[in-house]
């Protein structure tokens, strides 16, 4: 009986060692810092049960092939992805710039819409079949947004305008851009002014011609910092009455209405309710509010020709906005704009204006015929 027990003990011990080494031959566990075989009994996470570990590149070549987009440079953010998946895979993992999503495989094909970011984009498709075999393909696509294009439809280079009735003309055009525009400026004789552009890229901006030759240009900037500029055009005027003073009021927020006010000698006052002496006897003789902008970024423009001698006070008032939005206003005063030898330009601001406390701004006081600035204020 003792002999039988001894034989059974050695036989059982032999079987235990046999199965232990046989199991190690089948699955060699990864090394662990705690104990060489602690991962032997680790259970798989729910994600590992769905998505198998990623194989090394080239282990299953040809099982996944990205057809579109192709590697290289594109000028469109929207792309349509098409890939071929061989075998019996019914699910694939699409990863664009590190963001993954599961997509269905339909008849060995994958189709999806993707949006590229500015610059380099890494697109990867990984698929697996029922047996756990993997396939993977990836492409690198560089998205370079095209710069916007600016077209001026009116006026055109060389146009001549008779300013006997009014020095105001309309500048029309369109900006062709596949990206969102950040801001657009119109340059008149070197002075910038921000203009509004609608959702179709169209703009229509009134300007005041104050010289015999006037240079125009429009510049657009998109959200990626790319700029586009229209060709420079020159428009001429005839019957231009010499101006003693021109005042421009602009601001930096849309949907805000600021008003330009000019008080002259003998208590005269030119503003939106007294545009000129023909409109109201309250207005300054020889003066006119040529532009009264009620939205956008301005400008409001006051011109003076052969006005009475005395002190002229220039001011701005916050009139209205839907949300009471504060804005920064700027006033440009030009004396004798059509005479380079006598021209004097002063810029005041930016001055923060809002309903209530900062709703009034006394900008400057100008003396005629001394053609000098008596006082001026600004706030940055």
LUMFISE-823008 format. One record per residue (C-alpha): x negated, y negated, z negated; residue in three letters; residue number from 1. Coordinates in steps of 0.05 Angstrom, whole numbers, plus 5000, padded with zeros to 4 digits. Each point is the difference from the previous one (the first is absolute). Example, Ala and Ser with C-alpha at 12.3 -4.5 7.8 and 13.67 -1.06 7.14 Angstrom:
<sites>
c1 4754	c2 5090	c3 4844	resn ALA	resi 1;
c1 4973	c2 4931	c3 5013	resn SER	resi 2;
</sites>
This chain:
<sites>
c1 5000	c2 5000	c3 5000	resn UNK	resi 1;
c1 4943	c2 4952	c3 4984	resn UNK	resi 2;
c1 4967	c2 5017	c3 5065	resn UNK	resi 3;
c1 5064	c2 4985	c3 5038	resn UNK	resi 4;
c1 5009	c2 4933	c3 4964	resn UNK	resi 5;
c1 4928	c2 4981	c3 5016	resn UNK	resi 6;
c1 5009	c2 5017	c3 5073	resn UNK	resi 7;
c1 5065	c2 4960	c3 5004	resn UNK	resi 8;
c1 4966	c2 4940	c3 4967	resn UNK	resi 9;
c1 4943	c2 5000	c3 5050	resn UNK	resi 10;
c1 5048	c2 5009	c3 5059	resn UNK	resi 11;
c1 5044	c2 4942	c3 4977	resn UNK	resi 12;
c1 4938	c2 4956	c3 4990	resn UNK	resi 13;
c1 4977	c2 5018	c3 5070	resn UNK	resi 14;
c1 5067	c2 4981	c3 5030	resn UNK	resi 15;
c1 5000	c2 4932	c3 4964	resn UNK	resi 16;
c1 4932	c2 4981	c3 5027	resn UNK	resi 17;
c1 5018	c2 5025	c3 5069	resn UNK	resi 18;
c1 5063	c2 4957	c3 5006	resn UNK	resi 19;
c1 4964	c2 4940	c3 4968	resn UNK	resi 20;
c1 4944	c2 4999	c3 5052	resn UNK	resi 21;
c1 5049	c2 5017	c3 5056	resn UNK	resi 22;
c1 5042	c2 4938	c3 4982	resn UNK	resi 23;
c1 4937	c2 4957	c3 4999	resn UNK	resi 24;
c1 4982	c2 5024	c3 5070	resn UNK	resi 25;
c1 5069	c2 4980	c3 5026	resn UNK	resi 26;
c1 5004	c2 4930	c3 4970	resn UNK	resi 27;
c1 4937	c2 4965	c3 4978	resn UNK	resi 28;
c1 5021	c2 4945	c3 4953	resn UNK	resi 29;
c1 4971	c2 4930	c3 5005	resn UNK	resi 30;
c1 4951	c2 4977	c3 4948	resn UNK	resi 31;
c1 5024	c2 4962	c3 4939	resn UNK	resi 32;
c1 4963	c2 4958	c3 4949	resn UNK	resi 33;
c1 5038	c2 5034	c3 4944	resn UNK	resi 34;
c1 4994	c2 5073	c3 5018	resn UNK	resi 35;
c1 4982	c2 5034	c3 5066	resn UNK	resi 36;
c1 5068	c2 5033	c3 5007	resn UNK	resi 37;
c1 5049	c2 4952	c3 4967	resn UNK	resi 38;
c1 5032	c2 4984	c3 5068	resn UNK	resi 39;
c1 5013	c2 5073	c3 5011	resn UNK	resi 40;
c1 5067	c2 4996	c3 4965	resn UNK	resi 41;
c1 5018	c2 4927	c3 5021	resn UNK	resi 42;
c1 5070	c2 4996	c3 5031	resn UNK	resi 43;
c1 5010	c2 4960	c3 5063	resn UNK	resi 44;
c1 5034	c2 4932	c3 4995	resn UNK	resi 45;
c1 5067	c2 4989	c3 5037	resn UNK	resi 46;
c1 4965	c2 4957	c3 5052	resn UNK	resi 47;
c1 4947	c2 5054	c3 5014	resn UNK	resi 48;
c1 5056	c2 5050	c3 5012	resn UNK	resi 49;
c1 5026	c2 4954	c3 5056	resn UNK	resi 50;
c1 4936	c2 4970	c3 5028	resn UNK	resi 51;
c1 4941	c2 5046	c3 5006	resn UNK	resi 52;
c1 4929	c2 4975	c3 4987	resn UNK	resi 53;
c1 4970	c2 4962	c3 5059	resn UNK	resi 54;
c1 4949	c2 5042	c3 5038	resn UNK	resi 55;
c1 4934	c2 4975	c3 5025	resn UNK	resi 56;
c1 5004	c2 4966	c3 5069	resn UNK	resi 57;
c1 4995	c2 5049	c3 5057	resn UNK	resi 58;
c1 5021	c2 5063	c3 4961	resn UNK	resi 59;
c1 5063	c2 5006	c3 5043	resn UNK	resi 60;
c1 4985	c2 4960	c3 5064	resn UNK	resi 61;
c1 5056	c2 4988	c3 5050	resn UNK	resi 62;
c1 5059	c2 5015	c3 4954	resn UNK	resi 63;
c1 5019	c2 4926	c3 4995	resn UNK	resi 64;
c1 4988	c2 4948	c3 5055	resn UNK	resi 65;
c1 5020	c2 4926	c3 4997	resn UNK	resi 66;
c1 5021	c2 4976	c3 5069	resn UNK	resi 67;
c1 5020	c2 4929	c3 4983	resn UNK	resi 68;
c1 4974	c2 4951	c3 4980	resn UNK	resi 69;
c1 4931	c2 5013	c3 5027	resn UNK	resi 70;
c1 4937	c2 4980	c3 4964	resn UNK	resi 71;
c1 4977	c2 4930	c3 5018	resn UNK	resi 72;
c1 5025	c2 4928	c3 4997	resn UNK	resi 73;
c1 5072	c2 4979	c3 5008	resn UNK	resi 74;
c1 5034	c2 4932	c3 4998	resn UNK	resi 75;
c1 5068	c2 5024	c3 4973	resn UNK	resi 76;
c1 5015	c2 5016	c3 4928	resn UNK	resi 77;
c1 5060	c2 5045	c3 5016	resn UNK	resi 78;
c1 4978	c2 5068	c3 5026	resn UNK	resi 79;
c1 5035	c2 5066	c3 5015	resn UNK	resi 80;
c1 4964	c2 5062	c3 4975	resn UNK	resi 81;
c1 5004	c2 5064	c3 5040	resn UNK	resi 82;
c1 4964	c2 5064	c3 4981	resn UNK	resi 83;
c1 5000	c2 5074	c3 5019	resn UNK	resi 84;
c1 5000	c2 5053	c3 4946	resn UNK	resi 85;
c1 4986	c2 5072	c3 5020	resn UNK	resi 86;
c1 5026	c2 5061	c3 4965	resn UNK	resi 87;
c1 5062	c2 5007	c3 4957	resn UNK	resi 88;
c1 4991	c2 4937	c3 4958	resn UNK	resi 89;
c1 5064	c2 4963	c3 4983	resn UNK	resi 90;
c1 4972	c2 4946	c3 4955	resn UNK	resi 91;
c1 4942	c2 4952	c3 5008	resn UNK	resi 92;
c1 4967	c2 4947	c3 4958	resn UNK	resi 93;
c1 4990	c2 4932	c3 5033	resn UNK	resi 94;
c1 4950	c2 4953	c3 4967	resn UNK	resi 95;
c1 4989	c2 4928	c3 5023	resn UNK	resi 96;
c1 4947	c2 4961	c3 4962	resn UNK	resi 97;
c1 5007	c2 5045	c3 4940	resn UNK	resi 98;
c1 5076	c2 4999	c3 4996	resn UNK	resi 99;
c1 5030	c2 5068	c3 5013	resn UNK	resi 100;
c1 5069	c2 5025	c3 5019	resn UNK	resi 101;
c1 5029	c2 5068	c3 5018	resn UNK	resi 102;
c1 5030	c2 5006	c3 5069	resn UNK	resi 103;
c1 5035	c2 5056	c3 5037	resn UNK	resi 104;
c1 4969	c2 5038	c3 5057	resn UNK	resi 105;
c1 5050	c2 5010	c3 5057	resn UNK	resi 106;
c1 4982	c2 5049	c3 5055	resn UNK	resi 107;
c1 4926	c2 4994	c3 4984	resn UNK	resi 108;
c1 5003	c2 4924	c3 5006	resn UNK	resi 109;
c1 4997	c2 4942	c3 4951	resn UNK	resi 110;
c1 5028	c2 4931	c3 5016	resn UNK	resi 111;
c1 5001	c2 4941	c3 4953	resn UNK	resi 112;
c1 4995	c2 4925	c3 4997	resn UNK	resi 113;
c1 4941	c2 4967	c3 4965	resn UNK	resi 114;
c1 4978	c2 4929	c3 4987	resn UNK	resi 115;
c1 4927	c2 4983	c3 5003	resn UNK	resi 116;
c1 4965	c2 4951	c3 4955	resn UNK	resi 117;
c1 4952	c2 4947	c3 5024	resn UNK	resi 118;
c1 4932	c2 5032	c3 5013	resn UNK	resi 119;
c1 4982	c2 5073	c3 4993	resn UNK	resi 120;
c1 5055	c2 5053	c3 4991	resn UNK	resi 121;
c1 4987	c2 5074	c3 4986	resn UNK	resi 122;
c1 5057	c2 5045	c3 5023	resn UNK	resi 123;
c1 5000	c2 5074	c3 4980	resn UNK	resi 124;
c1 5048	c2 5057	c3 5012	resn UNK	resi 125;
c1 4994	c2 5065	c3 4961	resn UNK	resi 126;
c1 5044	c2 5062	c3 5009	resn UNK	resi 127;
c1 5003	c2 5070	c3 4972	resn UNK	resi 128;
c1 5036	c2 5064	c3 5018	resn UNK	resi 129;
c1 5033	c2 5054	c3 4958	resn UNK	resi 130;
c1 4935	c2 5037	c3 4989	resn UNK	resi 131;
c1 4966	c2 4939	c3 4972	resn UNK	resi 132;
c1 4955	c2 4984	c3 5058	resn UNK	resi 133;
c1 4987	c2 4927	c3 5012	resn UNK	resi 134;
c1 4988	c2 4954	c3 5058	resn UNK	resi 135;
c1 4980	c2 4927	c3 5000	resn UNK	resi 136;
c1 4986	c2 4943	c3 5048	resn UNK	resi 137;
c1 4985	c2 4927	c3 4989	resn UNK	resi 138;
c1 4988	c2 4937	c3 5041	resn UNK	resi 139;
c1 4974	c2 4931	c3 4984	resn UNK	resi 140;
c1 5038	c2 4942	c3 5031	resn UNK	resi 141;
c1 4979	c2 4928	c3 4995	resn UNK	resi 142;
c1 5057	c2 4949	c3 5002	resn UNK	resi 143;
c1 4979	c2 4931	c3 5025	resn UNK	resi 144;
c1 5061	c2 4954	c3 5003	resn UNK	resi 145;
c1 5002	c2 4958	c3 5063	resn UNK	resi 146;
c1 4994	c2 4925	c3 4988	resn UNK	resi 147;
c1 5063	c2 4959	c3 5011	resn UNK	resi 148;
c1 5007	c2 4962	c3 5065	resn UNK	resi 149;
c1 5025	c2 4929	c3 5003	resn UNK	resi 150;
c1 5037	c2 4970	c3 5059	resn UNK	resi 151;
c1 5020	c2 4927	c3 5006	resn UNK	resi 152;
c1 5061	c2 4992	c3 5046	resn UNK	resi 153;
c1 5010	c2 4926	c3 4989	resn UNK	resi 154;
c1 4966	c2 4953	c3 5011	resn UNK	resi 155;
c1 4949	c2 5023	c3 5051	resn UNK	resi 156;
c1 4931	c2 4973	c3 5012	resn UNK	resi 157;
c1 5002	c2 4933	c3 5035	resn UNK	resi 158;
c1 5072	c2 4981	c3 4984	resn UNK	resi 159;
c1 5015	c2 4926	c3 4996	resn UNK	resi 160;
c1 5054	c2 4972	c3 4953	resn UNK	resi 161;
c1 5033	c2 4933	c3 5001	resn UNK	resi 162;
c1 5004	c2 4977	c3 4928	resn UNK	resi 163;
c1 5042	c2 4938	c3 5012	resn UNK	resi 164;
c1 5061	c2 5032	c3 4967	resn UNK	resi 165;
c1 4967	c2 5048	c3 4951	resn UNK	resi 166;
c1 4929	c2 5027	c3 4988	resn UNK	resi 167;
c1 5028	c2 5067	c3 4976	resn UNK	resi 168;
c1 4992	c2 5062	c3 5043	resn UNK	resi 169;
c1 5013	c2 5073	c3 4986	resn UNK	resi 170;
c1 4945	c2 5053	c3 5000	resn UNK	resi 171;
c1 5028	c2 5069	c3 5018	resn UNK	resi 172;
c1 4965	c2 5066	c3 5006	resn UNK	resi 173;
c1 4996	c2 5072	c3 4978	resn UNK	resi 174;
c1 4951	c2 5043	c3 4961	resn UNK	resi 175;
c1 4994	c2 5073	c3 5023	resn UNK	resi 176;
c1 4976	c2 5040	c3 4940	resn UNK	resi 177;
c1 5008	c2 5073	c3 4980	resn UNK	resi 178;
c1 4983	c2 4982	c3 4928	resn UNK	resi 179;
c1 5033	c2 4954	c3 4950	resn UNK	resi 180;
c1 4978	c2 4927	c3 5005	resn UNK	resi 181;
c1 4973	c2 4966	c3 4938	resn UNK	resi 182;
c1 5001	c2 4928	c3 5024	resn UNK	resi 183;
c1 5001	c2 4958	c3 5063	resn UNK	resi 184;
c1 4972	c2 4930	c3 5010	resn UNK	resi 185;
c1 5009	c2 4948	c3 5054	resn UNK	resi 186;
c1 4941	c2 4952	c3 5010	resn UNK	resi 187;
c1 5016	c2 4931	c3 5027	resn UNK	resi 188;
c1 4939	c2 4958	c3 5014	resn UNK	resi 189;
c1 4961	c2 5041	c3 4950	resn UNK	resi 190;
c1 5051	c2 4995	c3 4943	resn UNK	resi 191;
c1 5030	c2 5066	c3 4977	resn UNK	resi 192;
c1 5072	c2 5011	c3 4982	resn UNK	resi 193;
c1 5033	c2 5066	c3 4981	resn UNK	resi 194;
c1 5059	c2 5021	c3 5042	resn UNK	resi 195;
c1 5056	c2 5052	c3 4994	resn UNK	resi 196;
c1 5005	c2 5061	c3 5044	resn UNK	resi 197;
c1 5063	c2 5042	c3 5006	resn UNK	resi 198;
c1 5004	c2 5076	c3 4999	resn UNK	resi 199;
c1 4989	c2 5004	c3 5075	resn UNK	resi 200;
c1 4937	c2 4959	c3 4996	resn UNK	resi 201;
c1 5031	c2 4937	c3 5030	resn UNK	resi 202;
c1 4987	c2 4930	c3 4976	resn UNK	resi 203;
c1 5027	c2 4931	c3 5016	resn UNK	resi 204;
c1 4966	c2 4942	c3 4965	resn UNK	resi 205;
c1 5013	c2 4926	c3 5011	resn UNK	resi 206;
c1 4938	c2 4954	c3 5000	resn UNK	resi 207;
c1 4988	c2 4926	c3 5008	resn UNK	resi 208;
c1 4952	c2 4977	c3 5054	resn UNK	resi 209;
c1 4959	c2 4941	c3 4973	resn UNK	resi 210;
c1 4945	c2 4995	c3 5053	resn UNK	resi 211;
c1 4994	c2 4993	c3 5075	resn UNK	resi 212;
c1 4965	c2 5068	c3 5001	resn UNK	resi 213;
c1 5022	c2 5053	c3 4951	resn UNK	resi 214;
c1 4968	c2 5069	c3 4991	resn UNK	resi 215;
c1 5043	c2 5059	c3 4978	resn UNK	resi 216;
c1 4983	c2 5070	c3 4977	resn UNK	resi 217;
c1 5037	c2 5055	c3 4960	resn UNK	resi 218;
c1 4964	c2 5051	c3 4957	resn UNK	resi 219;
c1 5030	c2 5062	c3 4969	resn UNK	resi 220;
c1 4972	c2 5044	c3 4944	resn UNK	resi 221;
c1 5026	c2 5070	c3 4985	resn UNK	resi 222;
c1 4998	c2 5038	c3 4934	resn UNK	resi 223;
c1 4935	c2 5036	c3 5019	resn UNK	resi 224;
c1 4964	c2 4934	c3 5010	resn UNK	resi 225;
c1 4999	c2 5002	c3 5076	resn UNK	resi 226;
c1 5011	c2 4934	c3 5035	resn UNK	resi 227;
c1 5023	c2 4979	c3 5069	resn UNK	resi 228;
c1 5000	c2 4931	c3 5030	resn UNK	resi 229;
c1 5037	c2 4971	c3 5058	resn UNK	resi 230;
c1 4960	c2 4963	c3 5054	resn UNK	resi 231;
c1 4989	c2 4926	c3 4986	resn UNK	resi 232;
c1 5047	c2 4956	c3 5039	resn UNK	resi 233;
c1 5000	c2 4925	c3 5009	resn UNK	resi 234;
c1 5063	c2 4959	c3 5009	resn UNK	resi 235;
c1 5002	c2 4926	c3 5018	resn UNK	resi 236;
c1 5047	c2 4944	c3 4984	resn UNK	resi 237;
c1 5021	c2 4937	c3 5037	resn UNK	resi 238;
c1 5030	c2 4937	c3 4972	resn UNK	resi 239;
c1 4971	c2 5017	c3 4932	resn UNK	resi 240;
c1 5010	c2 4941	c3 4953	resn UNK	resi 241;
c1 4938	c2 4990	c3 4956	resn UNK	resi 242;
c1 5013	c2 5024	c3 4930	resn UNK	resi 243;
c1 4974	c2 4964	c3 4938	resn UNK	resi 244;
c1 5013	c2 5059	c3 4954	resn UNK	resi 245;
c1 5023	c2 5073	c3 5004	resn UNK	resi 246;
c1 5018	c2 5041	c3 4938	resn UNK	resi 247;
c1 5008	c2 5076	c3 4999	resn UNK	resi 248;
c1 5031	c2 5039	c3 4943	resn UNK	resi 249;
c1 4992	c2 5076	c3 4998	resn UNK	resi 250;
c1 5009	c2 5055	c3 4948	resn UNK	resi 251;
c1 4981	c2 5073	c3 4990	resn UNK	resi 252;
c1 5066	c2 5036	c3 4985	resn UNK	resi 253;
c1 5057	c2 5018	c3 5048	resn UNK	resi 254;
c1 5072	c2 4984	c3 4980	resn UNK	resi 255;
c1 4979	c2 4936	c3 4964	resn UNK	resi 256;
c1 5023	c2 4931	c3 5022	resn UNK	resi 257;
c1 4954	c2 4941	c3 4981	resn UNK	resi 258;
c1 5016	c2 4929	c3 5022	resn UNK	resi 259;
c1 4952	c2 4947	c3 5022	resn UNK	resi 260;
c1 5015	c2 4929	c3 4976	resn UNK	resi 261;
c1 4965	c2 4935	c3 5019	resn UNK	resi 262;
c1 5017	c2 4934	c3 4966	resn UNK	resi 263;
c1 4979	c2 4937	c3 5037	resn UNK	resi 264;
c1 5000	c2 4925	c3 4988	resn UNK	resi 265;
c1 5065	c2 4964	c3 4982	resn UNK	resi 266;
c1 5028	c2 5062	c3 4968	resn UNK	resi 267;
c1 5008	c2 5039	c3 5065	resn UNK	resi 268;
c1 5002	c2 5076	c3 4994	resn UNK	resi 269;
c1 4993	c2 5053	c3 5055	resn UNK	resi 270;
c1 5022	c2 5071	c3 4983	resn UNK	resi 271;
c1 5050	c2 5053	c3 5024	resn UNK	resi 272;
c1 5060	c2 4954	c3 4991	resn UNK	resi 273;
c1 4966	c2 4941	c3 5034	resn UNK	resi 274;
c1 4960	c2 5029	c3 5056	resn UNK	resi 275;
c1 4984	c2 4935	c3 5037	resn UNK	resi 276;
c1 5028	c2 4929	c3 5007	resn UNK	resi 277;
c1 5048	c2 5024	c3 5055	resn UNK	resi 278;
c1 5028	c2 5052	c3 4952	resn UNK	resi 279;
c1 5004	c2 4955	c3 4937	resn UNK	resi 280;
c1 4983	c2 4929	c3 4981	resn UNK	resi 281;
c1 4969	c2 5029	c3 4937	resn UNK	resi 282;
c1 4942	c2 5029	c3 5041	resn UNK	resi 283;
c1 4932	c2 4966	c3 5009	resn UNK	resi 284;
c1 4995	c2 4958	c3 5063	resn UNK	resi 285;
c1 4952	c2 5032	c3 5049	resn UNK	resi 286;
c1 5002	c2 5066	c3 4961	resn UNK	resi 287;
c1 5034	c2 5066	c3 5015	resn UNK	resi 288;
c1 5008	c2 5068	c3 4968	resn UNK	resi 289;
c1 4987	c2 5038	c3 5065	resn UNK	resi 290;
c1 5006	c2 5069	c3 4969	resn UNK	resi 291;
c1 5045	c2 5020	c3 4942	resn UNK	resi 292;
c1 4987	c2 5074	c3 4987	resn UNK	resi 293;
c1 5050	c2 5036	c3 4956	resn UNK	resi 294;
c1 4967	c2 5068	c3 4995	resn UNK	resi 295;
c1 4936	c2 5035	c3 5020	resn UNK	resi 296;
c1 4935	c2 4966	c3 4981	resn UNK	resi 297;
c1 5013	c2 4931	c3 5028	resn UNK	resi 298;
c1 4975	c2 4954	c3 5025	resn UNK	resi 299;
c1 5038	c2 4937	c3 4986	resn UNK	resi 300;
c1 4969	c2 4943	c3 5040	resn UNK	resi 301;
c1 5004	c2 4925	c3 4991	resn UNK	resi 302;
c1 4971	c2 4951	c3 5051	resn UNK	resi 303;
c1 4991	c2 4925	c3 4995	resn UNK	resi 304;
c1 4987	c2 4951	c3 5057	resn UNK	resi 305;
c1 4997	c2 4924	c3 4992	resn UNK	resi 306;
c1 5031	c2 5003	c3 4931	resn UNK	resi 307;
c1 5005	c2 4940	c3 4954	resn UNK	resi 308;
c1 4939	c2 4981	c3 4957	resn UNK	resi 309;
c1 4998	c2 5025	c3 4929	resn UNK	resi 310;
c1 4993	c2 5062	c3 4957	resn UNK	resi 311;
c1 5028	c2 5067	c3 5023	resn UNK	resi 312;
c1 5012	c2 5054	c3 4948	resn UNK	resi 313;
c1 5000	c2 5072	c3 5022	resn UNK	resi 314;
c1 5035	c2 5053	c3 4959	resn UNK	resi 315;
c1 5030	c2 5070	c3 5002	resn UNK	resi 316;
c1 5060	c2 5029	c3 4965	resn UNK	resi 317;
c1 5021	c2 5072	c3 4987	resn UNK	resi 318;
c1 5069	c2 5002	c3 5031	resn UNK	resi 319;
c1 5025	c2 5072	c3 5000	resn UNK	resi 320;
c1 4984	c2 5075	c3 5001	resn UNK	resi 321;
c1 5043	c2 5060	c3 4989	resn UNK	resi 322;
c1 4959	c2 5028	c3 4943	resn UNK	resi 323;
c1 4967	c2 4937	c3 4973	resn UNK	resi 324;
c1 4933	c2 5025	c3 5026	resn UNK	resi 325;
c1 4939	c2 4957	c3 4982	resn UNK	resi 326;
c1 4956	c2 4981	c3 5059	resn UNK	resi 327;
c1 4936	c2 4963	c3 5014	resn UNK	resi 328;
c1 5009	c2 4937	c3 5042	resn UNK	resi 329;
c1 4949	c2 4964	c3 5042	resn UNK	resi 330;
c1 5003	c2 4931	c3 5032	resn UNK	resi 331;
c1 4955	c2 4976	c3 5056	resn UNK	resi 332;
c1 4997	c2 4925	c3 5016	resn UNK	resi 333;
c1 4968	c2 4977	c3 5064	resn UNK	resi 334;
c1 4989	c2 4926	c3 5016	resn UNK	resi 335;
c1 4994	c2 4981	c3 5074	resn UNK	resi 336;
c1 5000	c2 5073	c3 5024	resn UNK	resi 337;
c1 4991	c2 4981	c3 5074	resn UNK	resi 338;
c1 4939	c2 4957	c3 4988	resn UNK	resi 339;
c1 4938	c2 5040	c3 4981	resn UNK	resi 340;
c1 4960	c2 4939	c3 4979	resn UNK	resi 341;
c1 5054	c2 4978	c3 4951	resn UNK	resi 342;
c1 5029	c2 5067	c3 4980	resn UNK	resi 343;
c1 5002	c2 5015	c3 4925	resn UNK	resi 344;
c1 5025	c2 5067	c3 4973	resn UNK	resi 345;
c1 5016	c2 5016	c3 4928	resn UNK	resi 346;
c1 5027	c2 5066	c3 4973	resn UNK	resi 347;
c1 5037	c2 5003	c3 4934	resn UNK	resi 348;
c1 5014	c2 5063	c3 4961	resn UNK	resi 349;
c1 5015	c2 5056	c3 4993	resn UNK	resi 350;
c1 5051	c2 4976	c3 4948	resn UNK	resi 351;
c1 5044	c2 5052	c3 4966	resn UNK	resi 352;
c1 5074	c2 4980	c3 5006	resn UNK	resi 353;
c1 5061	c2 5033	c3 4970	resn UNK	resi 354;
c1 5071	c2 4982	c3 4979	resn UNK	resi 355;
c1 5001	c2 4958	c3 4937	resn UNK	resi 356;
c1 4934	c2 4977	c3 4971	resn UNK	resi 357;
c1 4958	c2 4997	c3 5064	resn UNK	resi 358;
c1 5056	c2 4982	c3 5048	resn UNK	resi 359;
c1 4970	c2 4932	c3 5018	resn UNK	resi 360;
c1 4930	c2 4984	c3 5025	resn UNK	resi 361;
c1 4974	c2 4930	c3 5013	resn UNK	resi 362;
c1 4946	c2 5015	c3 5051	resn UNK	resi 363;
c1 4966	c2 4935	c3 5020	resn UNK	resi 364;
c1 5009	c2 4926	c3 5012	resn UNK	resi 365;
c1 4973	c2 4969	c3 5065	resn UNK	resi 366;
c1 4991	c2 4925	c3 5014	resn UNK	resi 367;
c1 5011	c2 4968	c3 5068	resn UNK	resi 368;
c1 4969	c2 4963	c3 5036	resn UNK	resi 369;
c1 4940	c2 5016	c3 4955	resn UNK	resi 370;
c1 5006	c2 5072	c3 5021	resn UNK	resi 371;
c1 4976	c2 5025	c3 4933	resn UNK	resi 372;
c1 5024	c2 5050	c3 4948	resn UNK	resi 373;
c1 5019	c2 4963	c3 4937	resn UNK	resi 374;
c1 5010	c2 5063	c3 4959	resn UNK	resi 375;
c1 5010	c2 5075	c3 5007	resn UNK	resi 376;
c1 5009	c2 5061	c3 4957	resn UNK	resi 377;
c1 4990	c2 5074	c3 5009	resn UNK	resi 378;
c1 5005	c2 5064	c3 4959	resn UNK	resi 379;
c1 4966	c2 5065	c3 5017	resn UNK	resi 380;
</sites>
